[in-house]
Amino acid sequence: MPAIVIIGAQWGDEGKGKATDLLGSRIDYVVKFNGGNNAGHTVVIGDEKYALHLLPSGILTEGVTPIISNGVVIDVEVLFEELDALIARGVDVSKLLISANAHIITNYHRTLDKVTERFLGKRQIGTTGRGIGPAYADKINRVGIRVQDLFDENILRQKVEGALDQKNHLLVKVYNRRAIEVEEIVTELLSYADRLRPMVADTGLLLNQALDKGEVVLFEGGQATMLDVDHGTYPFVTSSNSTSGGAATGSGVAPNRLERIIGIVKAYTTRVGAGPFPTELHDESGEFLRSNGFEFGTTTGRPRRCGWYDAPIARYTARVNGVTDFVLTKLDVLTGLKTIPVCVAYDVDGVRFDEMPVSQSDFHHAVPIYEEFPGWDEDITGARTFDDLPKNAQDYVLAIEKMSGARMSAIGVGPGRDEIIVRHDLVD
């Protein structure tokens, strides 16, 4: 089973980092294939907690080669800060490799991200303001700066001049901001080149050679399916393809080599930022999930919107990604609830939808149709087999497994590295 993709099956923050860490000792490469430093992973190892934003979570596992591939947009200053923080804690980061074709987030991308969002007013998307969207826009508009450009000053200067020619008009004449000097950007980017150079490689070639040798490659998606720019709740989405298809385009590895697709799904649902969210709770139940699940963004610190498990979304993500296995996380957060509702379908103006409506307007007005399951009071953090779980917890897992379109192969029962139940091997 050489090529595995891990993707978020809801709106993000499902615990993908923990799932990657679970597989780490059996994996040779971990590849981040999309997104930027808007994606946060929290990995708990013993008493140590690591918050990762731009780096693949596999960087914490000895013997694994972590790769940032071509589908990622990189804020180099953030990259170096994150590497330095890990080095200070004794983590070996020397094996990190970065695609020469990955795009760079510059200061003007961050500036445009913030002023554009403010300009939208009530129509804000809810971006992190870190320049990710504008960097991807430049990529598509063919005026982006790539990692390899930092090693050729003439090319870099030409590209920055071309990018700023239009952007400065926008900043000055529309947003009433100062123009950004070409020399300011070029000088900053060139200052990164010497440290960055040893990390840069033809990562697509390297990964294909690794697969040819039978080595195990894990592709780790940032954000999640419902934030995918094509398949998510557009326009309240991220700027990249966070579905399994993005693993191919974002890495240079062909889709027929991706043999197992693992969807990470919480035992309930959360979302950060604006956009439709049918099962969102605005009562004490939502606060229960938020406080018990520590639902605050790893990257932004923003409180997450919380709601009950949404089976139609799980089925949708299983179909879009070709999910072979789900990893169910944070089952322990539900401990103490008398009953646990699960959304099994939607009501839209009196019409039942068993699957996600194709119309965004319908989805925005969707009212969840719930089925309720009895809860449990027993502490489940010590459970290491499915039979260790209380019967009501077992029944809950089996019920949502039947509704979700793929088997629940692993179940997270606590935040710790070893607090997980494996029902089906995720590698063999």
Solvent accessible surface area in square Angstrom, and as a share of the most:
residue,aa,sasa,rsa
1,M,80,0.36
2,P,32,0.20
3,A,0,0.00
4,I,0,0.00
5,V,0,0.00
6,I,0,0.00
7,I,0,0.00
8,G,0,0.00
9,A,0,0.00
10,Q,5,0.02
11,W,4,0.02
12,G,5,0.05
13,D,42,0.22
14,E,0,0.00
15,G,30,0.29
16,K,9,0.04
17,G,1,0.01
18,K,29,0.12
19,A,1,0.01
20,T,0,0.00
21,D,9,0.05
22,L,50,0.25
23,L,5,0.03
24,G,1,0.01
25,S,103,0.66
26,R,107,0.39
27,I,8,0.04
28,D,50,0.26
29,Y,25,0.10
30,V,0,0.00
31,V,0,0.00
32,K,4,0.02
33,F,1,0.00
34,N,3,0.02
35,G,0,0.00
36,G,0,0.00
37,N,7,0.04
38,N,30,0.15
39,A,6,0.05
40,G,19,0.18
41,H,11,0.05
42,T,57,0.33
43,V,2,0.01
44,V,28,0.16
45,I,41,0.21
46,G,62,0.59
47,D,152,0.79
48,E,82,0.37
49,K,129,0.55
50,Y,22,0.08
51,A,53,0.41
52,L,1,0.00
53,H,42,0.19
54,L,0,0.00
55,L,0,0.00
56,P,0,0.00
57,S,1,0.01
58,G,2,0.02
59,I,8,0.04
60,L,24,0.12
61,T,13,0.08
62,E,174,0.78
63,G,54,0.52
64,V,6,0.03
65,T,16,0.09
66,P,3,0.02
67,I,0,0.00
68,I,0,0.00
69,S,0,0.00
70,N,35,0.18
71,G,8,0.08
72,V,0,0.00
73,V,0,0.00
74,I,1,0.00
75,D,5,0.03
76,V,1,0.01
77,E,76,0.34
78,V,35,0.20
79,L,0,0.00
80,F,21,0.09
81,E,102,0.46
82,E,15,0.07
83,L,2,0.01
84,D,66,0.34
85,A,55,0.43
86,L,8,0.04
87,I,88,0.44
88,A,89,0.69
89,R,109,0.40
90,G,70,0.68
91,V,26,0.15
92,D,103,0.53
93,V,21,0.12
94,S,92,0.60
95,K,88,0.37
96,L,5,0.02
97,L,41,0.21
98,I,0,0.00
99,S,5,0.03
100,A,26,0.20
101,N,69,0.35
102,A,0,0.00
103,H,19,0.09
104,I,2,0.01
105,I,4,0.02
106,T,3,0.02
107,N,41,0.21
108,Y,0,0.00
109,H,1,0.01
110,R,46,0.17
111,T,35,0.21
112,L,13,0.06
113,D,12,0.06
114,K,101,0.43
115,V,7,0.04
116,T,51,0.30
117,E,22,0.10
118,R,134,0.49
119,F,127,0.53
120,L,44,0.22
121,G,38,0.36
122,K,209,0.89
123,R,166,0.61
124,Q,71,0.31
125,I,44,0.22
126,G,24,0.23
127,T,57,0.33
128,T,38,0.22
129,G,10,0.10
130,R,68,0.25
131,G,0,0.00
132,I,8,0.04
133,G,26,0.25
134,P,26,0.16
135,A,2,0.01
136,Y,16,0.06
137,A,48,0.37
138,D,6,0.03
139,K,61,0.26
140,I,132,0.67
141,N,94,0.48
142,R,216,0.79
143,V,56,0.32
144,G,8,0.08
145,I,0,0.00
146,R,79,0.29
147,V,0,0.00
148,Q,67,0.30
149,D,7,0.04
150,L,1,0.01
151,F,57,0.24
152,D,64,0.33
153,E,83,0.37
154,N,108,0.55
155,I,69,0.35
156,L,0,0.00
157,R,66,0.24
158,Q,113,0.50
159,K,68,0.29
160,V,0,0.00
161,E,84,0.38
162,G,44,0.43
163,A,3,0.02
164,L,2,0.01
165,D,100,0.52
166,Q,139,0.62
167,K,18,0.08
168,N,31,0.16
169,H,98,0.44
170,L,69,0.34
171,L,0,0.00
172,V,68,0.39
173,K,151,0.64
174,V,76,0.44
175,Y,35,0.13
176,N,138,0.71
177,R,105,0.38
178,R,150,0.55
179,A,41,0.32
180,I,7,0.03
181,E,109,0.49
182,V,38,0.22
183,E,95,0.42
184,E,65,0.29
185,I,1,0.01
186,V,1,0.00
187,T,80,0.46
188,E,50,0.23
189,L,3,0.02
190,L,52,0.26
191,S,80,0.52
192,Y,26,0.10
193,A,8,0.06
194,D,117,0.61
195,R,91,0.33
196,L,1,0.00
197,R,125,0.45
198,P,107,0.68
199,M,29,0.13
200,V,33,0.19
201,A,31,0.24
202,D,92,0.48
203,T,3,0.02
204,G,17,0.16
205,L,97,0.48
206,L,50,0.25
207,L,0,0.00
208,N,36,0.19
209,Q,85,0.38
210,A,1,0.01
211,L,9,0.05
212,D,102,0.53
213,K,149,0.63
214,G,52,0.50
215,E,49,0.22
216,V,24,0.14
217,V,0,0.00
218,L,0,0.00
219,F,0,0.00
220,E,1,0.01
221,G,1,0.01
222,G,1,0.01
223,Q,18,0.08
224,A,0,0.00
225,T,0,0.00
226,M,0,0.00
227,L,28,0.14
228,D,0,0.00
229,V,48,0.28
230,D,99,0.52
231,H,78,0.35
232,G,15,0.14
233,T,10,0.06
234,Y,133,0.50
235,P,53,0.33
236,F,47,0.19
237,V,22,0.13
238,T,16,0.09
239,S,40,0.26
240,S,9,0.06
241,N,51,0.26
242,S,1,0.00
243,T,6,0.04
244,S,11,0.07
245,G,47,0.46
246,G,3,0.03
247,A,0,0.00
248,A,12,0.09
249,T,107,0.62
250,G,4,0.04
251,S,1,0.00
252,G,50,0.48
253,V,2,0.01
254,A,47,0.37
255,P,96,0.60
256,N,133,0.68
257,R,67,0.24
258,L,26,0.13
259,E,90,0.40
260,R,24,0.09
261,I,15,0.08
262,I,0,0.00
263,G,0,0.00
264,I,0,0.00
265,V,0,0.00
266,K,0,0.00
267,A,1,0.00
268,Y,0,0.00
269,T,0,0.00
270,T,1,0.01
271,R,1,0.00
272,V,33,0.19
273,G,19,0.19
274,A,40,0.31
275,G,15,0.14
276,P,8,0.05
277,F,16,0.07
278,P,19,0.12
279,T,1,0.01
280,E,39,0.17
281,L,23,0.12
282,H,162,0.72
283,D,72,0.37
284,E,139,0.62
285,S,28,0.18
286,G,1,0.01
287,E,90,0.40
288,F,55,0.23
289,L,0,0.00
290,R,46,0.17
291,S,56,0.36
292,N,66,0.34
293,G,2,0.02
294,F,161,0.67
295,E,0,0.00
296,F,100,0.42
297,G,12,0.12
298,T,36,0.21
299,T,25,0.15
300,T,47,0.27
301,G,45,0.44
302,R,75,0.27
303,P,83,0.52
304,R,16,0.06
305,R,55,0.20
306,C,0,0.00
307,G,0,0.00
308,W,16,0.06
309,Y,1,0.00
310,D,5,0.03
311,A,0,0.00
312,P,0,0.00
313,I,1,0.00
314,A,1,0.01
315,R,56,0.20
316,Y,30,0.11
317,T,0,0.00
318,A,11,0.09
319,R,162,0.59
320,V,39,0.23
321,N,8,0.04
322,G,41,0.40
323,V,14,0.08
324,T,61,0.35
325,D,0,0.00
326,F,0,0.00
327,V,1,0.01
328,L,0,0.00
329,T,7,0.04
330,K,58,0.25
331,L,0,0.00
332,D,30,0.16
333,V,8,0.04
334,L,0,0.00
335,T,31,0.18
336,G,44,0.42
337,L,24,0.12
338,K,184,0.78
339,T,61,0.35
340,I,1,0.00
341,P,14,0.09
342,V,0,0.00
343,C,0,0.00
344,V,26,0.15
345,A,0,0.00
346,Y,0,0.00
347,D,47,0.25
348,V,7,0.04
349,D,131,0.68
350,G,66,0.63
351,V,88,0.50
352,R,134,0.49
353,F,55,0.23
354,D,69,0.36
355,E,82,0.37
356,M,34,0.15
357,P,7,0.05
358,V,157,0.90
359,S,42,0.27
360,Q,86,0.38
361,S,66,0.43
362,D,47,0.24
363,F,5,0.02
364,H,118,0.53
365,H,109,0.49
366,A,9,0.07
367,V,88,0.51
368,P,26,0.16
369,I,50,0.25
370,Y,81,0.31
371,E,83,0.37
372,E,110,0.50
373,F,26,0.11
374,P,75,0.47
375,G,10,0.10
376,W,9,0.03
377,D,117,0.61
378,E,96,0.43
379,D,113,0.59
380,I,3,0.02
381,T,43,0.25
382,G,60,0.58
383,A,6,0.05
384,R,94,0.34
385,T,73,0.42
386,F,34,0.14
387,D,121,0.63
388,D,81,0.42
389,L,6,0.03
390,P,21,0.13
391,K,146,0.62
392,N,52,0.26
393,A,0,0.00
394,Q,36,0.16
395,D,53,0.27
396,Y,1,0.00
397,V,0,0.00
398,L,74,0.37
399,A,21,0.16
400,I,0,0.00
401,E,33,0.15
402,K,183,0.78
403,M,33,0.15
404,S,0,0.00
405,G,57,0.55
406,A,17,0.13
407,R,91,0.33
408,M,0,0.00
409,S,0,0.00
410,A,0,0.00
411,I,0,0.00
412,G,2,0.02
413,V,0,0.00
414,G,8,0.08
415,P,93,0.59
416,G,13,0.13
417,R,94,0.34
418,D,96,0.50
419,E,36,0.16
420,I,16,0.08
421,I,0,0.00
422,V,76,0.44
423,R,68,0.25
424,H,62,0.28
425,D,56,0.29
426,L,4,0.02
427,V,11,0.06
428,D,116,0.60
